[in-house]
């Protein structure tokens, strides 16, 4: 637990460094510069982010504030997710509470309080019926939203859960954390399908891609690992000398897609694709990077940082 929350403690008391120069015009108007998590609406038109003990929604098009979500948490919100149909938000915080919100009214639909420890990551199922969240108590929980009750508790992890996700078809759940492993479960009987061992330090982020045939992960060992789930083998890249905190794949459903981006504790952002790479250097740690859907072929990133706020970065400026 101490390694996961050393990030939170270190930057809660640090001097903020704002983004300047070529990134300045893309910085959103959050109250805090410590943005732990962010996510995008179904078509990438709205950005939702954590902001102290509230959530904010911004328009991607004009960068204006669209909504505030308040009154759900007593302390810092650490993770946020939007439902696939963009009707609900879910947030988890250092107060051990999970809140499900109605996006249109900004009202609270449910408050989940049975977990202990900080809520570290949260995801909706592809059918909008279930909510998966992980904690610093080494547990992950699957909650039935309509029935308002826990469906399953995952107890296989040995240390803090740092990242979890559903496959796009909803048939698999992957959970990663401080014990350096990624566990993949099926959602029929919740039996362990695979235990992926390749990282030598904490795993920080995971995501299915290539029509759920592959999974990408990053961690404190500075590695990006691309797992072939059908063969249970992997290709690893030593991408950084520092902790890699986040990773995103350009298209989760595109076949043979190896086009990804990652962000590190040292503030480095790097896009890797078949034609080369783009790099950017920020002054503060990068907690989340997301590819923005773009029909014009432009490469833009939603970037959440621990000290420079929330911004959009265009690859042409990298």
Beta strands, then each sheet from edge to edge (+ up, - down):
strand 1: 38-40
strand 2: 46-51
strand 3: 54-59
strand 4: 65-69
strand 5: 77-82
strand 6: 88-93
strand 7: 98-102
strand 8: 107-112
strand 9: 119-124
strand 10: 130-135
strand 11: 140-144
strand 12: 149-154
strand 13: 161-166
strand 14: 172-177
strand 15: 181-186
strand 16: 192-197
strand 17: 203-209
strand 18: 214-219
strand 19: 223-228
strand 20: 233-238
strand 21: 244-249
strand 22: 260-264
strand 23: 268-273
strand 24: 276-281
strand 25: 285-291
strand 26: 300-306
strand 27: 310-314
sheet 1: 1+ 2- 3+ 4-
sheet 2: 5+ 6- 7+ 8-
sheet 3: 9+ 10- 11+ 12-
sheet 4: 13+ 14- 15+ 16-
sheet 5: 17+ 18- 19+ 20-
sheet 6: 21+ 22- 23+ 24-
sheet 7: 25+ 26- 27+
end
